[in-house]
Amino acid sequence: MVAPRNGNTQTNITIHFVTVTKAQAWDWLNNANNHNRFIQQQTVHKYARRMMNGKWSVTGETIKFDPEGNMLDGQHRLWAFLETGLEEMEFLVMYGVPPEAQVHLDTPTPRTPAHTLQMNGIPDGRLLAASIKLVNQYEAGVNPGASSWRYAPDNEDVLEAATARPALRESANFVSSEPGFRSFGKPSAMVFTHYITSQLNPNEANSFWRRLLDADYDGPGDPIMRLRERLLVSKATRQGAPNITAIAAMCLKAWNAHIRHRTIGPLHWSQNGERPEKFPKAIATSRPSRRREED
C-alpha cells in the first residue's frame, strides 16, 4: 500500500483553466477569501504591472480552493487583475486542495532576480540585479535607490536588461574584479555610475575611474580626490554613512565637475534639510560658455 503523499489524505483534486471576470474575482475575494494572510500591496502592484504589459504567463501556480470552496491561495493575483481594469483574464485554478495544505504554501525560498541571472549563466547576478534597478529608476527620472515599486524590475525584466545591455554587465564585471572598489562601499552605486558615465563618454570614463582607483590626482580640489576621500570616509564611518542614492549622487557630482575641469570643495549631497538638492544628471562633455558662442 502506498502512503498518501506529503501526509495528506487522498482527495479529488482537479485543475482547470478558468476565464475569470471582474464579477467572479470580486465574488471569490468577498465570499471565499476567509482564511488568508494580509495583502502585500507591493506584490499586487507587481503582478498588475506584468498583466498590463502582457508579461503574465502560466507557470503552473494555481488559484487554490479547498473542498468547501474556501480560497487557500491566489488573492494577490485576483486583486492585481482587478487593479488592471481588464474585463477578464485566464487563470489556472485548482479545486479540492486539503485545507491543511495552506500552512505549507509559499514557504520555499523564492527565485530572486539574482537567481534568474545565475540560472542563465550571467555572472555577478546579485550585483547586476541591484544595479539594473538603479539604472531603471534613473532613466525614469526617479532617484536611484528610492523606494518605488513602479520601477522595481522583476525576474524577467532583469534578465531582459542584462541580455540587452552588455555594457552594464561589463560595468558589473569591472567593479567586482577591482579590489579597490571594496574600500568605497555600495558596489551597486559604483556599477550604476560607472555604466552611466561610460555610456556618455567612454574614454573619459575610463580615465576617471582608473584615476579614482589609483588615487591619481591633478592637485588640490580635484573632483576625483574629493570623491575618493568621501567614499573612503563613508565606508569607514558606519554611523551616518550615506545611502546608495547619496553615494551615486556624489559620484555624478564629481564626474560633472571633472568633465567641466572645475575644482570643488568637500563633496556632499543631501535631498533633505533647508537646501535639498536634486539628483544630478551626468553630462557627456563640458558646455561652451555663452561668451564663446557669441564670439
N, C-alpha and C positions, 0 to 999 in steps of 0.2 A: 504494500500500500504506500502510495506517495503522499508525503505530508503536505498540507497546504502551504503554498509559497508565502514567505515573509510572515508566517504565523497567522495569517488571516483565514477565516473560514471561506469556503468557496462561495462565490456569489455570481449572479448572472450579470456580467459586465458587458455593455455594448458601447460601441463608438460610432458616431455618425458625423458627417459634415452637415452643419445646420446654417441656413441663411437667417441671420438674426436681424430683426428690425429694431428700430428705436423703441417701439412699444414693448417688444419681447425683452429687450435689455432692461428697460425700466421695471417690468414685471419681475424679472429674476432678482434684480437688485433690491426691490422693495419687499418682495414676498418670500424669497428663497434664500436670502443672504443673512441668516440669523446667527450664525456661529462662525465669524471670520475675524481677522485681525484688523487693526486700524489701517485706514487708507494712507498710502505714501504718495502724496501728490506729485512728487518729482517723477515717480515711476509712471504715473498716469500720463503726465506730460510727455515723457519719453516715448511711451507706446503710441500716443496720439500723433506725435510728430512723424513717427515711422509710418503709421497708417496713412496720413495725409500725403506723405512723399512717395507712396506706392512701394514702400520697402517692407511691408508686413508680409511675412512668409510663414508657411506651415512648417513647424519644427517638430511636431509630434506632441507638443504640450497641448493639453486639453482643458476646457472648462469642465469641472467635475461635479457631479451630483451623487448624493447617496441614494439608497433605495427609497427613502421617504421624500425625495425631491429637494432636499436641502443642498445648497451650493457650497461645496467644500473648497473650491479653488477657481479663480477666474474673474474676481471682482475688478481688479485693476484693468484687465483687458476690456471689460464691459464699460467701465467709466471712461476709458480712453476713447472707445468707439463713440460714445455719446458726446464727448468733447469735440470730436472731429466735425460733427454736424452731418455726417453721411447718413443716408437713408437706411442702408442695410450693409451687412458685412458677413462673410462666411467664416465660421469658426468650427474647429474640431471639438466635439462635445462627447464626454464620457458619462454614461449613466450606470448606476449600480455600484459605485465605489463604497467600500465599507466605511462607516463614519470614523472608526478608529484610525484610519489611514491618514486623516488630516494632520495629525501631530507630526507626521514624517514628511509632509510636503515642504518644499523649498529649503530643506536643510543641507543639501550638498553645497560644496563650495562653487559659487557661480563662475563662469568663464568671463574674465575681465578682458578689456581691450588688449592688455599686455599679453594675456594668454593667446588671444587670437593671432597676434603678430608672431608669437613664438611658434604656434602650430603651423604657420605659413612660412616658416624658415627665415623670418626677418629678425635680425639681432637687435639688441638694446630695446627690447619690447616695452618695458616699463617706462624707460626714459623717453622713448619716442612717442608713446601714447600720451604722456603728460605734456609733451612739447606740442603735439598736434592740437590739443585743446587750447593752448595759449595762442597758437597761430590762428585758429578759428575765431577766437574772441577778438584778437587784434584786427583781423580783416573785416570783422563785422562791426567795428567801432566800439567794442566793449573792452574795458581794461583787462589785459591778460591776468589771469589768476582770480578774477572776480567770481563770486558765487552766482552763476547764471545758468539755469538748466537749459535754456533755449539753445545755447551754443556748446553744450556738453556732448561730444561725439560718442556714439555707441560703438559696439564692436565692428560692425560693418563700415561705419564712417571712418574709423581709424585705419582699417585695412585698406580702404579705397585711397585715403590720403597718403598713407605710407607707400602705396604702389604708384600713385600718380606723381609723387614729389620725391624723386631720388635725391635731390639736393638736401631735403630735410633729413633723409637717412644719413647723408654724408655729414651733416652738421652734428647729428647724434653720435656718429662714429668718432668724429673729431674730438668732441667733448669727453666721451667715455674713454678714449685712448690716450688722452693727455693727462698725466698725473697732476699737473699744476692746477687744473680746474677743481680738484678736490679741496683746495685751500680757499676757494671762493664761495662754496655753498650753493644751494639751489641749482643743481645741474640743468633742470628743465628750463630755467630762465636763461642759462648760458646757451643752450641749444636754440631756443627761440630767437634770441638776439643775434646769435651767430648766423642763423638762417636768414633773418630779415636783412641784415647788413650785407650778407654775401649775395643776396638777390639784387640788391641795389647797386653795389659797386664791388665786384669780386676781388679785384686787385687790391683796392684799398682795405677791404675787409680782411684779407689775408695778412696784410701788414699790421693792421690794428690788433688783431687777436694774437698774432705771434709776438708782437712787442709787449702786449699785456702779460703774456705768459713768461716772457724773458726779462721783464722789468726793464725794458729799453725805453728810456725817456729822452725827450728833447730839451728838458730844462724845467725850472720851477713853473708850476701851473699847468704843465702838460696834462690834458684830459685823461690820457692813459695812466699817468701816475696817480691822478686823483681817484680814478676808478679802481685801480689796484689797491690803493690804500683803503678805500671804503669797503671793498669786498673782503679784504683780509680782516678788517676790524669787525665787520658784520659776522663773519664766520667764527671769530674768536669770542664775540660777545653774545652769549646765548639769550640773556635777558634783554628785551627791547630790540632784538635783531629785526631788520626789515623783512617784510614778507616777499613773496615772489613778484607781486606787482611792483613794489618799490625797487627791488633789485633790477628788474627788467627796465624800469623807467630810468634808473640811474645809468645803466649800460647805454641806453639810447641817447640820453643827455650827453654823456661823454663822447659817444660816436658823433653826434651832430656838431659838438664843439670841435672835435678833431677834424671833421670834414671842412669846417669853416676856418680852420687854422687859428683858433682862439685859445687863450689860456683861461683857466677857470679857478675859482677858489674851492674850498672843501665841498665835496659832492653830497647832495641830499635830494630827497623828493618826498613830498607829502601831499596827500589828497584831502587832508583834514586841516583843522585849525583856521586861523584868521585869513591866511592866503593859500587856499588849496590850489594845487597845480593840476593841469590837465595832463593826461598821459601823452608823452612826446611821440611825434611821428618822425620816423627815421628819414633822413634826406640822402640823396644819392651823390650830389655834388654841391659845392659852395655856390650860392646865388650871387651873381654880379651885383654890385651896388647900383643905385639909380643914377648916380653921378656918371658912372662909366657908361651906362646905357644912353644918357643924354649926350655925352661926348661923341 
